[in-house]
Amino acid sequence: MSTFSHEPVLLAECLAGLNIRPEGTYLDGTVGGAGHSRAIAAGLGTGKLICIDRDETALKAAEERLQPWKDRVTLVHANFDRVPEILDDLGIHRVDGMLFDLGVSSPQLDEAERGFSYQKDAPLDMRMDRSSALTAEEIVNSWSEEELKRILWTYGEERYASRIAAAMVRARERGGVHTTLELSELIRRAMPAAALREKQHPAKRSFQAIRIAVNDELGSVERLLERAPDRLAPGGRICVISFHSLEDRLVKQAFHKRVDGCTCPKSFPVCVCGFRQTLRLVGSATAGKEELERNPRARSARLRVAERI
């Protein structure tokens, strides 16, 4: 059995949000360790579950963990922003529910060789899909100082983006940065002493920013939210778990655009812009005390749920 497994975040809340029917068709767009998928599959009778992940290691582990329900599960290696094409390839027009967990799974963080951790030495990789060309090493050693500054500030909300970006560029004169601990140390040295006294690890925000850039995470989320809800059946639910403010803002805005996207002036007696509401908000949730004690990584997780109308 693969070690690629992790504690599914907000599991009970996701199952309630999906409102699973035994005969329904559901999609888990980020199967990861299959924690959510196992619970969904267990609730199905004649229904089907489509499991997607861009990480082939995750898919192989999911196949093992979903063996008891293999007759109702289809595994697909792809990015979740391709949901419409995936459903077309499978001959499925509409689904009754979709779940997307936007976080990096624990095994990706814990397995040093993946290069996601700023506390374990490994090659600078950070690719979720290891067949992709772009790596963190390429970004750190070849992107312009201005572009490095932009991603550190935009994706990591890093206050010292200018200092860190400049340090990355200077490091090229000494042969560049090639491992996670080299990068972590470079970031630490670039920061003022006051910043190093903060509780949070000094490299956390920068590593997040670079990981997002490597995997085009925000672009993928935008494309997903623009396209996937159209493949929900009436009454079908979409559940999205985000782990930082940038992602959550995208989810919130995309949902509201479909709930109340009318652009007409408030003084107009009727809508003339052509807006048609396609979603209604069902609710949101964060982890409770019991889950946080069991899984501290759930602290920053927020679930948002909407229903197709």
N, C-alpha and C positions, 0 to 999 in steps of 0.2 A: 504494500500500500504506500502511495506517495506521501511525503510529509507535507505536501502543499495543502494545508487546511488551516482554517482560522475561525475565530469566533464571529458568527454573523451579527452584524450591528443592527439594532432595532428590529429584531426578527419578528416579535409578536406584532409590532406596529405595522410592519410591512405586510404581514399576512392579513391583518385587519384591513389595511388600505387596499389591497388587491381584491378583497371580497371574493375569494376563490370559489368557483363552482366546479364540481367534480367532472363535468362534461366539457369544460371550457378549454380554450387554447391560450397559453401564457408564454411570455418571453422574459428570460433573465439575460439582460444585455451585458452583464459583467459577472460571469459565473464564478470566477475566482476559485475559492476552495469549496464551492458548491454548498455552502451552509444554508443560504436562502433557497437554492434550487432543491435541495433534499426535502425541505419542509413543504415547498410548493408541490413537488412531485408526489409526496405522500398524501396530499389532499386531493389528488386527481383520481378519477375512476377511468372513464373512457376518454378523458381529456388528453391534451398534448402540452409538452413543455419544450421550448426552443432555448438552448443555452449557447450564448455567444461569449467569446473572449478573444482578445488580440494576442494573449500570451499562450503559446502552445503548451508550456509546462502546466499552466492552470487547467487547460482543456484535458490533458492526459490524466491529471489528478481527478478532475470532475467526472471523467468517464468511469474511473474506478469507484468513486464514492456514490455514483448514481446507478450502479449496477442493479440494485433491487428494483429499479423502475425503468430499466433500459427500453422496455417496450413502448414507453410513452415519452421518451426523451430524444431530442435531436441536437447534436453538438455541431457548432459552426465556428471555424477559425476566421475571425474578421473583426474589424473595428465596429463599435455599436452605431456609428453614424451611417452605416450601410443597411440599417434595418429594412427600409423599403425594398432594396434589391434582394436582401436575404429572404424576405417573405415571398417575393415574386419567384425566386428560384425554387422555393419549397411549394409553390402553388397555393399559398395562403393569402387570402385577401385582407382579412381582419383578425385581430386577436382580442381577447377579453381582458388582458392585463399585461403591463410591462413593468419591469423593475430594473433600475440602474443604480448601482452602488459606485459612485465616482471615486472612491478612495483607493489608494494603493494598498493591496492586501498585505497582511503581516508577513507571509513568506517572502514576498518581494523585498520588504524592508529587512527581514532577518537574515536572508541568504546573502552573505557578503559579496559573492561573485556577481550579483546583479548590479552592484554599484549604486544603489539607492541610499545607502547609509553613510552618514558623516562620522560614524564612530567605529566603523570596521573597514580595514584596508581592502581595496579591490580596484580593478581597472575602472576608469571613468566611463561607465556605460549608460545606465539608467533607461535603457529601452524596455518598454513593456512588450513590444513585439520584436524579438531578436532578429527577425528577417528585415527589419527596417534599416536604412543606411545611416541615418543621423544618430550620433552618439553625443553624450555629454562632453567627451574629450574633444570632439571637433568644435563644439560650441565654445568651450573655454579657450581653446588654442587658436581659433581662426576667425571668430566673429569680431566685428569692429568694437572698439571701446564704447561707442555710442549705443550700439545694439545691445551689448552686454548690460550697460547701465539701464536701458529701457526694460529688459526682461526682469532684471533684479528688482527694479522699482515696481513695475506693473504686476508681475506674477508673484513676487515674494513680499511686496510692501516693505522692502528693505531700506531703512533710513540711510544707510551708508553705501548705497549702490554705487555712487561715483568713486569712492575710495576702493571698493572691492573690484570694480571693473578695471580701474587703472592698475591695480596690483596684478590682475590676470594678464593684462597686456605686457606689463614689465617682465613678468615671469617667462615670457617667450624668449627673451634675450638669454635666459639661462637654460633653455631647452624645453620650456613649457611645463604643463601640469598634466600628469598622466594617471594618478591614482586618487581615490577618494580622500585618503588621509592627507595627501599633499594639498589638495584643494581646501580641505577643512582647516589646515594649518595656515594656508595663505589667507583665508578669510579672517581667521582669528587675529593674525598679525596686522591686517589692514584696518581693524576696528580700533577706536579709541578705548582707553582703559575703562572708562565709565560703562561702555557697552558690554564689556566682558564680565561685569559684575551682575548682569541681568540673570534671572533664573533660567531663561531659555538658552539652549546651546547656540553659540554665535553663528554657526553655519546653517542652522535649520531653515531660515527663510531663503537663503541663497540656493540651497539644495532643492527646495521646493520649486523655486523659480526655474532652475535649469531643467528639472524633471518635466515641468509643464511644457517648456519649450521643446525638449527632445521629442515628446510624444504628442505635440500639438493638442494638448488636453482641452484647452478652452475652445479652440476651433472645432474640435470633435463634438464637444457638448453643445455648442451653438447649432451645428448642423443637425445633431440628434434632435434637439428640441424644436427645430424648425420643421422637421419632416416626420418624426415618429408618431406624434399624436394623431396624424391623419389616418394611421393604420389601426386605430382602435375602433372596435365595434361600439355602437351606441350603448352607454352604460359601462363601457370598459374603463379601467383605471390605469393611470400612469403614476408610478412611485419613483421618486428620485432622492437618493441620499447623497448629500454633499458634505465636504469636510473643511472647506475654507470659504471665506466671504466672497471671493471672486466667483466661484462656482455657484454658490447659493444665490447670488445676485442674478446670475444668468437664468437660473431655474425660475426664480420669482418673477422676473421680467417676462420670460417666455410664457409662463402660465397666465399672467395678467394680460398679456397681449391678446390671448385667445379668449379671455373672460370678458375683458372690457377694453377692447382695442379701438373703439370708435374715435375718430379724429375730428369729428364735427365740433364746431364751437358750441359751448354749453347753452348759448342762446337759441340754437336751432330747435324747433319743436319736434322734429323727427330726424332720424339719421339719414344722411344722403351720401355718406362716404362708402357705403357698400359693406361695412363691417357685419360679420355674422358670427355670433358667439358659438364656439365649438367646444369649450371646456367650462366646467364649473369647479371651483375650489372645494376640496373635501376636508383638508386640514393639514396640520404639520405636527411634528413631534421631535423631541430630543430624548437622549438617554436618561433614564431615571437612576436613582441612587444605587439600587441593587445591581443594575447592569454596569454602572461605572466602577463599582467595587470588583466586579468580575472581569471587566474589560476596559481599562483606563483609556484605550485608544478610541473609545466611543465618545469621549468628552466633547469633541468638536463636531460630531455628526448631527446633521439636521435632515429630517425626512419631510418632503412635501408631496402631497397627493392631490391629483386632479382627476376628474371624470369626464369622459366624452359625452356630449349631449347631441 
